[in-house]
């Protein structure tokens, strides 16, 4: 990420102090239709390296999908985690 320059910081401070109605947003119209929005599209959780022991047949099954088996493991675990969270809520 680019570090803000003094000029940029000053401009942002002026905008932050300005009431919303005074900010010209005519070149960026408000989005009112969010039907095509993708939740979490830009969210990248921090990855942490771990060692995990898996049954050989489970590992073989994961690797059958080609490269990226660790990503598949993460997706499977995330789906189960989210399912459990919904049940708990």
C-alpha positions in Angstrom: 0.0 0.0 0.0 1.2 3.5 -0.8 2.1 5.7 2.1 0.0 8.9 2.1 1.9 12.1 1.3 1.5 15.2 3.4 -0.7 16.7 0.6 -2.9 13.6 0.5 -3.2 13.6 4.3 -4.2 17.3 4.3 -6.8 16.7 1.6 -8.3 13.8 3.5 -8.4 15.8 6.7 -10.3 18.6 4.8 -12.8 16.0 3.5 -13.2 14.3 6.9 -14.1 17.7 8.4 -16.6 18.6 5.6 -20.3 17.7 6.1 -21.4 14.9 3.7 -23.8 17.1 1.8 -21.0 19.4 0.8 -18.9 16.7 -0.8 -19.3 16.5 -4.6 -20.0 12.9 -5.5 -21.5 13.5 -9.0 -18.7 11.6 -10.7 -19.3 8.5 -8.4 -23.1 8.0 -8.3 -24.5 6.1 -5.3 -24.9 2.3 -5.8 -28.5 1.3 -5.0 -28.5 -2.1 -6.6 -26.3 -4.5 -4.7 -27.7 -7.7 -6.2 -24.5 -8.6 -8.0 -22.2 -7.8 -5.0 -19.8 -10.5 -3.9 -19.4 -10.8 -0.1 -15.8 -11.1 1.0 -14.4 -10.5 -2.5 -11.5 -8.4 -1.3 -11.2 -9.9 2.2 -8.0 -12.0 2.6 -7.7 -13.6 6.0 -4.2 -13.9 7.4 -2.8 -17.4 6.7 -0.9 -19.2 9.4 1.4 -22.1 8.5 0.5 -25.3 10.4 1.4 -28.9 10.4 -1.5 -31.3 10.1 -1.7 -35.0 10.0 -4.3 -36.4 7.6 -5.3 -39.9 6.7 -3.5 -41.0 3.5 -6.8 -41.7 1.6 -8.1 -38.2 2.6 -4.9 -36.6 1.3 -5.0 -38.6 -1.9 -8.6 -37.5 -2.5 -7.7 -33.8 -1.9 -4.7 -34.1 -4.3 -6.8 -35.6 -7.0 -8.2 -32.2 -7.7 -4.7 -31.1 -8.8 -2.7 -28.1 -7.5 -4.2 -26.2 -4.6 -5.1 -29.0 -2.3 -4.2 -26.9 0.8 -6.7 -24.2 -0.4 -9.3 -26.9 -0.8 -8.7 -28.1 2.8 -9.1 -24.5 4.0 -12.4 -24.1 2.0 -13.8 -27.3 3.4 -12.9 -26.4 6.9 -14.2 -22.8 6.5 -17.6 -24.2 5.2 -17.9 -26.5 8.2 -16.9 -23.6 10.5 -19.5 -21.3 9.1 -22.1 -24.0 9.3 -21.3 -24.5 13.0 -21.5 -20.8 13.6 -24.9 -20.6 12.1 -26.1 -23.5 14.2 -24.8 -21.8 17.4 -26.4 -18.4 16.5 
